[in-house]
Amino acid sequence: MLVRVSYEIRKATFQDIDPIAEIHSLAIPYSLNAIMGVDRLKVLYSLNLQDENSQLLVACENRKIIGFISGTSNFFGLGRSASNSVTIKQIVNLFRRSNVFGICRALLDLILVSSVFKKMGESYYLSTWSMVPGSNPAAGSALFRQILNQARFDGARIIVVNVSKKNHKVLHMYHTLGFLPVARTVSEVILKKIY
């Protein structure tokens, strides 16, 4: 018997912050913000929801969140808000859970990414995209298409992403979709697509 599983793509709400933070911490545990702790992720995604130039979408299957994607045309404004919200506890978590080399590499990546984005001018930045491992790949594709459609509807002509150099599967996907590499950092590739 064939069981059909359906999914729904919708805008996130504040009630979705906890599962979004959990998915991020599971799917991207090496990110600086995930290392700082789930509370840090909750603050970041709350800021995203409050920013009128940002989007946070979720994919749900049987009413359970299985993935999310976030993006913004306000990279520097959202970044400032995020920097201002760092707590001592989060910094302590960062140093307890990571080594100095890893922290330095992540900070250097952040500086280099910011420098490249400054040079690009107005663009729409796809910041985070995560799915529960083993979840419906069609839901992940639908999330991606929905945020791109909304960004283009809002007037974005340039879409920018940064991806780990080691994530060959996602890099291939972006290349297939017409994204071209524009810069490299220590551990990431920055790609863009012009519409």
Secondary structure, 3 states (H helix, E strand, C coil): CCCCCCEEEEECCHHHHHHHHHHHHHHCCCCHHHHHCHHHHHHHHHHHHHCCCEEEEEEEECCEEEEEEEEECCHHHHHHHHHHCCCHHHHHHHHHHCCHHHHHHHHHHHHHHHHHHHHHCCCEEEEEEEECCCCCHHHHHHHHHHHHHHHHHCCCCEEEEEEECCCHHHHHHHHHCCCEEEEECCCEEEEEEEC
